[in-house]
């Protein structure tokens, strides 16, 4: 540790300027600037050459100068709604890591704020925009009718959805096709001989919940199974509510032999309800869910679920939002991914059914 008066401090390294980078490359300042800012009149070869030289020399543009020149502060905005039913999602750290790492790779930053109400969410979106703290926003956990979307769309502020919405005009998004995962889960259970398959939906009003319910109905159709409304339980997001929802299914005169849950939190409660009724998960009752939370591996038996790579999703969203902020049309920035099935011990052949042929 060095204190004042010990030895003279060395001079800080000289900052590499745009003119220095241009001289090193034998290009004009204007060409170098346009290459660094992805102008379409610059060839890919020149853009790559400039970027490699900038990285080698340690060139970093002054943020305030760049903001004046481009109108951008090169910051992505994210307002976390901590009042939501699953605000403390265990995969949030991975999601934020993916966002920040992808942003950093493009020399952008991530600005994160938290809101405790819908009104505060809109206020923060407005303040971060007006105060030039963010160029655009990532909107996670979208609703069918989402006030955040209308707010930003009316102000012509760039945004990318982590999800989808009912009215998609002007929307860019990256989403996981969870409806296909739920459809596949029902289809798998039907192949295993299950004829009565229950469903525990997610929270009403959210797009993912409606999509996963659509997936449940599509899976019934694929398996040539009738849709019995009694087999759709009340929505549940957490363990306690999941147990209550499962009880409404398991106490039917003709209960299901399998239950599919829209989220893993509810599936934890299904285990509790089954145990209270002397049912063995994976044998007497099959359970498949969606999310891939860490607790799923600790259950007995471990929960079969669909897992999302949230770090990769965060990185993809950052890339799409940067492109949107640079002027790409939202209709060109719509991508869908898939969740990976984690086949574990919570699902099996229906009681009394023959083992299906492989």
N, C-alpha and C positions, 0 to 999 in steps of 0.2 A: 504494500500500500504506500502510495506516495503522497506526501503532504507539501503544502506550499513552502518554498524555501529550500527543499531538499536538493533538487537539481532542476535546471531549466527545462521547461516542457518543450517537447518537439512541436513544430508547426503542424497544424492539421493538413492532411493531403489536399492538394488543389483540386477544386471541383472541375470535372470535365464538362465543358460547355458544348452547346450545339455546334458552334463554329469549329471547335476542336475536332469533333466527330466528323464534320463535313470535310475538314482539311485532311484528316487521316484517310478518308475514303475517296478523296478527289471528286466530291460531289458538291453541289450548291447547298446552302442552308435550307432553301425551300424544298429541294428534293428529299433531303434527309428528314425534314419535318413531316412532309406528306407521307413518307414511307413509315415513319413511326406512328402516324395517326391513321394508317390503313386507308389512304385515299385511293380510289379506284383507278386513277391515272398512273399509278406506280406498279410496275411489273412485280410478280411474285418473287422473281430472282433478286431484284433490287431490294425489295422489302426484307427478304431473308438476310441478305448481305448486310444491310443496315442494322438489323436487330442483333445479328451476331457480333458485329463490331461494337455496338452500344453495350452489350453484355460484357464483352472482353475488356473494354475500357472503363466500365463502371459508370456509364452515363446515366443520369437520372434527371428528368425534366423537373424544373421548379413547379410545384403544384399550383401556386397562385398564377404563375405565368401561363401555364397550360389551361387553367380554368378561364382566364381572360380570352385566350386564343380560341378555345373550342367550345366554351360555354359549359364544360363538364368539370367536375371535381374528381372524377374517377373513383367514386365510392358507391357501393351497392347498399341499399337500405333494407332492413328487416325489422319489422315491429312484431314482437312476440306477444301473443295474447294470453297472459298468465291466468286469466279468469276462465279459460276454457276447461271443459271436463277432464282433459288429459294434458293439462299444461306442463306437467313435469314428466314429459315423455322420456323414457330411458335412452332413446336413440338420438336425442337432441344434440348431444356433444359430438357425435359422429357427423350429423347433418351440418353443424356449424363448422366443423373441421373441413369438410368437403367444400363448403362455400368459401371459406377464407383462403384455403390453399389455392383453389382455382382462381380466385380474384387476385391473389398475390402474384401468381404466375403471369398475369397480364399487367402487373403494376397497378392494380386497383386495390382499394381497401374495402372493408365491410363495416358498416355502421349498424349497430344493434340497439334497439330500444325496447322497453317493455310497457305494456298497457294493461290496465285493470278494468277496462270497460270498452264497449263499442265506441262510445263518444271519444274517449281518450285515444283510441286507435286512430280515428280519423284526424284528431287534433295533431297527433305526432306525425302522421303522414304529411300533413300540411306544413307543419313547422320544419321538418327535415328538408322539405322541398324548398320552402321560402328562404330558409337560412343557408341553403346550398350545402347541406350536409350529406345529401345523397342525390344521385342522378336518376335513380329508378329504384323499384322495389320488388322484392320477392314476396309473394302472398301465399303462405302455406295454408293447408286445411281449408280449402275453399268451400263456400256454400252455394246452393242452387241459385239463390238471389243474394249477392254479396255486395254490401254497401261500400267496401273498400274498392271494388272494381269500378263501380259507378263514380266514386269520388275521384279516382285517378284518371279514369277515362275522360271525365268532364274537364279536367285540367290539362289533358294531353301530356301526362307524366308517364314515362315508360314503366311497364311492370311485366312480370312473368309469373304465372300461376304454378304453384305446386299442387296440381289438381285440375279439375275442369269446372265449368259452370253452365247454367242453363242458357244464357244469352252470350254467345261467344264472340260477338262483334268486337274487333280490335284487341282480342286476347291472344297472347302467346302463352305456351305452357309446356311443362314437362310433367307427366303423370305416370303412375304405375297402373296397368290394367288389372286392378284388383277384381273387377267383375269376372274376368276370365279365370282368375285363380279360384274364386268361389264356385264358378261353374264347373271347373275341373274337379274340385273337391266333392261336389254332389255327384258328378259322373263316376268318380272313383268309388264312392260309397255304394252307388247303385250297382256297379260291377261286382262289388263284394256281397251282393245279395240284400242290401238294405232297401226296404220298400217304403218305409216311413222315416223320412229324414226331416228333423226339425231345424229351425233357423232362428238365431238370435241376432237381430239387426243392430246397426250402429245408431248414433245419435241422429235424430230427425233434423232435417234442414241442411245437412252437409251432403255435398255431392257424392262423396265416397260411399255414404250409407245407401243412397238410392242405387248407385251402380252395383254395389255388392248384393243388394236385394234382387236387382235385375239378373245378376249372375246366378243366384239361387234358383230363380224361376227358369232360367235357360238350362241349368243343370237338370232340373226335374224333367223338362221337355226332352232333353237328350237321353235321359234314362227311361223315358216312357212312363214317368210316374205322375200320378194325379197331384194337383195342387190343392192341399187341404189347408184352409186358412187357420185352422186350429194349431197347425204345426209352426206357425210364425209367432214367436214369443214377443213380449214387449221389448223395446230397445234397451240395451245395457252396454255400458262402457267399462265398468269396474267390477271387482270381484263380488261385492255384496249384491249389486243389482243383477249380476250374472246368475247368482244362485237363485234369486227370486224368479227370474225369467225361465231358468231351467226347470224350476219346480212346477211352473204352469204347464210345461211340456211333459214332464215325467209323471205328473199326477193325472194325466188324461186317461180315460177308460181304455184307449188304445194308444199307448205312448210310443214315441219314436225309438228306434234302435240305434239311431245316430243323430248327432247334433252338429251343425256347422255354425260357427260364430264369426261375426263380422270383425271382431277384434279379440286379441288374446286376453285382455283384461276380463272380459265376460267369461271366457273359457275357464279361467281360474275358479269362478263361481260354479260352473257346471260340474267341475270335479267335486266341489263341496256338496252340491245337491245330490249328486250320484252316490257319494259316500254315505250320506244321511239315509239313503234308501237301500243301502246294502248292495249297490250295483258296482261292479268292477269295470273301470275304464279300460277300453281296448278289447274287452270280452263281452260283457253284458251291454255296454254302451260305447259306441265309437264317437270320438270327438276330433274335429279338424277345425283349425282357426286360421287367423291371419294377423301378422305383424312381426313375429319372430323376436319377442321380448326375451331377455336373458332368463327370466324366471321359468320360461317354458321348458328348459332343459332340466330344471330341478324338481319338476313334478314327478309323481309316481303313478303311472309310467310317464316319461317325457311326452310333451304335447307335440303332435304333428301339426305343423303350421307353415304358412308361407312367409318367407323372410325377404325384406327389402334391403338392398344395399344403400343405406341412407347417406353414407359418405359420397358414393358415386352420384346419387341423386342431387346432393348439394352442389357438387362440382359441375354437373350438367346445367343446373339452374343458373349458376354464376356465369357460365359461358353464354347461355342464351340471353341473359339480361344485358351483358356487356354488348353483345351483338345488337340487341334491341336499342340500347342507348346510342349506339353508333349509327342507327338509322335503318336497320333491317326491318322489313314489314312483319308485323306480328303473325300474319297468316303463314309466313315461311318459317316460323319458329314454334312448331307444334310437334312434340315428340312423345312417344309412349314407350314405357319399359315394362318388364315382367318381373314378378317376384319368383323366388326359387322355393320349391317345395322341400320342406325338411320332414321327411318321412320318419316318424318315430313310433312309439308304442301305443299311442292313444286311439288308433283305428285298426279295425280288423274285419274279418268276415262276420256277417250278421248272424246272430244266434239261430241255429237250426238250418243255416244255408250251407250249401256245398262249397268247398274251396274252388274258386274260379280257375279255369284253365289258364296257364301262362302262355 
